[in-house]
Amino acid sequence: MRTKQVEGGALPGAGPEDELRLCLDRLRSGAAGEPYPTAARRIDRLNRCIALLVDNRARIAEAVAADYGHRSWHQTMIAEIFTTIEALKHARGRTRAWMRPERRPLPLHLSLLGASARVLHQPVGVVGVMGPWNFPVNLLVAPLAGILAAGNRAMLKPSEHTPHTASLLSDLFAERFDADEIGVATGGRAVSEAFSKLPFDHLIYTGGGEVAKLIMRAAADNLVPVTLELGGKSPVVIGRGADLAMAARRIIGGKMLNMGQVCLAPDYILVPAAARQGLADALVAEIGRMAPGGTDSPDVSAVINTAHYTRLAGQLSDAEERGAAILRAPGHRPQPAGRRMPITVVVDPPDDARIMQEEIFGPLIVLKSCTDFDAAVAAVNARPRPLALYYFGTDRAETRRLSRETTSGGVVINDVIMHYTIESLPFGGTGPSGMGAYHGADGFRRFSTPRAIYRQTFIDSSALVRPPFGPGRQRLLDLLIRK
């Protein structure tokens, strides 16, 4: 049986809502017939996902490149294939341990009477996954690590902005999974809107904040719990003792990943004024070193579409008109026809510039002077809570302050983005950058229902709370209720 591929209007007389409901009904039927899958069954599904990626990695890279116009082959292998496989393997190796019921402590009087308490993590049922265009494989498939390890079924909605990848994934999942295990819904905005309104048992969405608000409203009608992985303007703070050459190398390395089209990409750098020129020179040098061929370099991915290229060009021209300095590596010129934009450093734009008000999500990065570390902390706290905060330096007091006096989804010291690849760490945002965390054990728990199980012995300890009450019971209450 092939996985149901849902396309708006594919069935005569049926709209996307009807087709999606049919797909969901099949998944619900599968979940009802197997309410608590064995560890072996869960691991088998994880293995099939791993094999799907390993066996088809070249086809997947070609599909992603077709959607972008040009996408760095090696970055696709790293970010879409390798990282996703590692997440699935991490879950595969720990599924049995995660499934074990957890013993919980009891009050002494119940424990002495032989009662016991434990928590069983039960599958929630069917989880909907809405993936984005920037990592159309990883951010759609990696959540399956926790979803499948927890014993659930899944219904996937790839982004309509990456249609080649969406179509290929639909075919690949159909080849390896039954329609009551994993379903894939492809299509445009109408399918996405209908998908968000389905009565899933959990819904995870990765993307922008404005769309997330619409998804939350749609999910609320069915009381569907949601996990939102959003983005925002992730800052870099240059602190005391920072190695500027190392900081530049790692910041630009992070920005080269999909040319900044990453929810975790460093957005703006807060640097002491005395170190600004040194860091600016180091950033430009690293841009030239990592992309020696300029925008013709095979490692320079294209901007996903014309609308996003135009948006980024607008941010850049607005900043320049407002007096910001624009720095590029020699020979690195924009290529609008191919949507190839070089990494560009924008120095000290005013706070009301578009590039300081909007998430960049592209190959531009702001270098912003600040007077001291206190000013940097205040600047971070003055903005909406970001998905990540990056610090370069050696001062432990500064790292403690950033960890305790600011709020973000994650904190990385002397690097950027790498915490996403650590499956033992939770990944998620806070406030405007998202809600809920997954990865590793946190993903297993996110897509499970903790079910309390209490076992009473033949000793009737609950008689203490049943009437009729008398003086003896009152004396016992007086003994128990005290400071």
Residue, then its C-alpha position, 0 to 999 in steps of 0.5 A: m500500500r502506497t502512502k497517500q499523496v495529497e494534491g489539491g484537486a487531485l480527486p474529482g469533486a474533492g477539495p484539499e480538505d476531503e483528501l487530507r481528511l481521508c489521509l488522516d483517517r487512514l493514519r488514525s486507523g493505524a494508530a487505533g490498531e496499534p496504540y502502543p507499538t513495540a520498540a522493534r516496530r518503532i526502530d524499524r520505522l526509524n531504520r526505513c527513514i534512515a535508508l530512505l535518506v542514504d539510498n536517495r541522497a543524490r536524488i534529494a540533493e538534485a531536487v533541492a538544487a532544482d528548487y533553489g536554482h543553485r544549492s551547495w551540494h556539500q551543504t545539502m549533504i551535511a545539513e539535509i542528509f547527514t544531520t537528519i540521519e544522525a537525529l534518527k540514529h540517536a533516537r534509534g539507539r535510545t528508543r528502548a530506554w526512553m520507553r521504559p516506565e519511570r518510577r516516581p516517588l510516593p509520600l512515605h505513608l503510601s510507600l510504606l503501605g506498598a503502593s507504587a507510582r510510575v509514568l508510561h509515555q504513551p504515543v499521542g497518536v497522529v502528529g502533523v509536521m509542516g516543514p519550511w523551504n530553507f531546509p526542506v528535508n531536515l526540518l520535515v524529516a528530523p522531527l520524525a526521530g522523536i515522533l516515530a520513537a514515541g510510537n506515533r503516526a505522522m502526516l507531513k506537509p512539505s513547503e510549496h516553495t520547494p515543489h521538486t523536493a516535496s514531490l520526491l519526498s512524497d514518492l519516497f515515503a510512499e515506497r517505504f511506508d504504508a498509508d496508515e504509517i506516514g502520509v505526505a500532503t503536497g500542494g500550495r497555500a490551500v492545502s497548507e491552510a486545510f492541513s493546519k485545520l486538521p484535528f491532529d493530536h499534535l502539530i509542529y510548524t517550522g517557519g515565520g511568526e506571522v504564519a505561526k499565528l494563523i496556524m495557532r488560531a486554526a489549531a485552537d478550534n480543535l484544541v490541537p497542541v502545537t510546537l512552533e519553531l520560528g526564528g528572529k534576529s539572533p545576536v552575536v555578542i563580542g566579549r572580553g578576550a574574544d579572538l576576532a579572527m576565530a569569531a569572524r571565521r565561525i560567524i561567516g561559516g555559519k552565514m555561508l550555510n544556505m547563505g544565511q537562509v537559516c532560522l539560527a543564522p547570526d543576524y547582527i553582531l554587537v561589538p565594542a567600538a574599539a574592536r569594530q574595525g578589526l572585526a570588520d576586516a576579519l569578516v571580509a577576509e573570511i568571506g573572500r577565503m570561503a568563497p574565492g570565486g565570489t558568487d560563482s563559487p559552488d558553495v554560494s547557494a542562491v536565494i530561494n526566489t525573486a521575492h526574497y531576493t528583492r526583500l534582501a536588496g531592499q534591506l540593503s539599499d535602505a541601510e545604505e541610504r541611511g548612512a550605513a557602510i557596506l562591505r564586501a569581499p573584492g570581486h563579490r558582486p550580486q547576480p540578480a538574474g541567478r539570485r546569487m547575493p554575496i555575504t555583505v557586512v552592513v556597518d552601523p545602520p540606524d536602529d530604525a533601518r529595515i535591516m534592524q527591524e526585520e529578520i534578515f534571513g539571508p546573506l547580509i549581516v549587521l556589525k553594530s558598535c556598542t559602548d560596553f558589555d552592559a550596553a550589549v546586554a541591554a540591546v539584546n533585551a530590548r528586542p524580541r527574544p531570539l532563537a539563539l544567542y551567540y557569544f565570543g570571548t573568554d570571560r566567564a562572568e560575561t557568559r554567566r550574565l548572558s545565560r541568566e540575564t537574557t532569554s533565548g532558545g539557546v546559547v552558544i559560546n565561541d561558535v554559532i548554530m552548532h547546538y542544533t546538531i547536538e541531539s542531547l540538547p533540546f531545540g526550540g524557541t521562546g516567545p516570538s522565536g517559538m514554543g516547545a522544544y524537541h530533539g533527542a529525549d525532549g522530542f520523545r517527550r514532546f510527542s508523548t503523553p505522560r500517563a500516570i499509573y498508580r498501583q494500590t495494594f490490598i491495604d486500604s490506605s484510601a479509607l483514610v479519606r472516605p467518610p464517615f469521619g470522626p475524632g480519630r481522623q481529626r487527630l490524624l489530620d492535625l498530626l499531618i497538617r503542620k509546618 
